[in-house]
Amino acid sequence: MAIELMALGDGGVSLEFDTADFPVVRDRLIALFGPYTAEWVIDFALIDIAGERLILNDEWDDPCLLATTPRGEDMPRQLAEPLAVAAE
């Protein structure tokens, strides 16, 4: 399990993880923020959850989760810490 929170140049964050870890990330997302809807567009999904929109980018089998709003930036951060501990 490899999960990492990466800082982006615009001040945002990206939750990076292995494809095999997707079920763990998804389950944690639901546990923290409730059910979601996803609309797939080519190699990414628009995820609406808890009033926010996230982007799940799955290009080249290296998925990442990105927020689209400043308020949504806390979601990847909240996901990262417990998942990183579980990965150790």
WOFEN-V710745 format. One record per residue. RES is the residue in one letter. SS is DSSP state (~ for helix, > for strand, _ for the rest). OMEGA is omega in whole degrees, 0 to 359 (* if undefined). BURIAL is b if it has 9 or more other C-alpha atoms within 8 Angstrom, else e. Layout:
res,ss,omega,burial
RES,SS,OMEGA,BURIAL
RES,SS,OMEGA,BURIAL
This chain:
res,ss,omega,burial
M,_,178,e
A,_,181,e
I,>,184,b
E,>,175,b
L,>,182,b
M,>,176,e
A,>,178,e
L,_,183,e
G,_,181,e
D,_,181,e
G,_,178,e
G,_,178,b
V,>,177,b
S,>,175,b
L,>,183,b
E,>,180,b
F,>,177,b
D,_,178,b
T,~,181,e
A,~,182,e
D,~,182,b
F,~,180,b
P,~,180,e
V,~,179,e
V,~,180,b
R,~,181,e
D,~,179,e
R,~,177,b
L,~,179,b
I,~,180,b
A,~,182,e
L,~,192,e
F,~,178,e
G,_,183,b
P,_,181,e
Y,>,170,b
T,>,181,e
A,>,175,e
E,>,181,e
W,>,177,e
V,>,182,e
I,_,185,e
D,_,175,e
F,>,178,b
A,>,171,b
L,>,184,b
I,>,176,b
D,>,183,b
I,>,176,b
A,_,178,e
G,_,180,e
E,>,176,b
R,>,175,b
L,>,174,b
I,>,172,b
L,>,179,b
N,>,183,b
D,_,181,b
E,~,177,e
W,~,178,e
D,~,174,e
D,_,185,b
P,_,173,b
C,>,180,b
L,>,183,b
L,>,175,b
A,>,178,b
T,_,179,b
T,_,177,e
P,_,180,e
R,_,180,e
G,_,181,b
E,~,181,b
D,~,182,e
M,~,178,e
P,~,179,b
R,~,180,b
Q,~,178,e
L,~,190,b
A,~,188,b
E,~,180,e
P,~,181,e
L,~,179,b
A,~,178,b
V,~,180,e
A,~,182,e
A,~,183,e
E,_,*,e
